[in-house]
Amino acid sequence: MSFDLLDHISLDKQPNFPPRTLPVGFMLRLAKALHTNGMTAYELEATMKQVGQTLGFGVQCLAQPTNLIMSFSHPEEPEPKTYVFRVEQGEVNLERQIQVNNVVRGVMSGSLSVADGAGELKAINNAPVRFGVKGQMAGFGLLSAGIAHLLGGAVPEIGVALIIGMLTGLIAVKFLKTDSLRYLFPTLSAMISALLANFVASLGWLSSPYIATVAGVIVLVPGLPLTTAVAELARQNMVSGTARLVYSGTIFLQIGFGVAIGNAVGMGLFPAQDVTLHWYLPDWTLWPAIMIAGVGLCFLFQSRPRDLHWVILGGLIAFATTWYGAQMFGQVMGAFIGAFTTGVVANLFERLSGITRGVMLMPGIILLVPGSVGFQSLSLLVEKNVLEGIDTAFSMSFVAIALVTGLLFSSLVLPPKEV
């Protein structure tokens, strides 16, 4: 996952690209805005086709994680024109998703001209993100603390996960100044997390350094890209789905390698001590933990403050339906039920409020994705527990498929609102 908050190279600076005030120039910049703010490939391609039809163009769009290929045809033009440009892998920004969707609706309804829409896109792109360094640190820390409790951690594990999460967030938004550091970020963060967890365990304060480590780097675990990859493959979007799948596997390996190094060094420098005091929170505190994690996701996904209650509600619905489904039918069916229910509720929310369904869907799905399961399987493989590691990896795959199938069924029962 990339946490680079800086603006990327503007298409205005690229030679031979049409101005943003022309229809083709507007659509190029619209596609880039949709991509960089976290829209999936199949949604982006469908949206651009609809926008092109509204403006009188035939549009063919091929969206991939790191580049866009767009071809435009027009009755008055003898040949189609094709543009290829590189983009950064999209990150979820819920506020900008809402703003860009409003531009799309305005242009398609005729209430906004192409020139005005282009101006709106430029203003959205140039505006600072809502939550800067402190907000991102808080988001990392709160999500890590909430996940530590969900994984069964006691109060010390929750506290250490909070510190590790905030430290990871600080590194992500403050110190990744070079490409080398950005590419090594998952490995370095995992190493630091494992070292810190082992150090605290050497003081006799942690009964499970593993939980503190996993929860501390949970934001980096590519559960959401993995689920998106399976969804894109299920919708026959082979290129983008395969690329995301390989990317997810690479990040898993980087994190696993970092944790392996951190544990090896940490256990050598800081031998673990026996813990005599186990301070566990009561079961009912799982629900406040979900709410705390929801607040963290509000920061991480750059959501509008007035949408905070919807973000938290999405997480609660996802967790509750998955938990009760798993109790009754097992883990895989629980994931399917949770994804189906969350998808239906998110689609209904979009239809009733006019706000993008991602406000409820993204926070809900992030609490369902099998990222921690994948991390566990990788850890078992590193420890040469091959059979159990492979079995856990298969469980992760089935959970990911169950999530995607649940979302597809939810769109069949109650389709998302069209642009």
Summary of the structure (lengths in Angstrom):
residues: 419
radius of gyration: 22.0
end to end distance: 27.9
largest distance: 79.5
contacts: 1511
relative contact order: 0.10
helix: 69%
strand: 5%
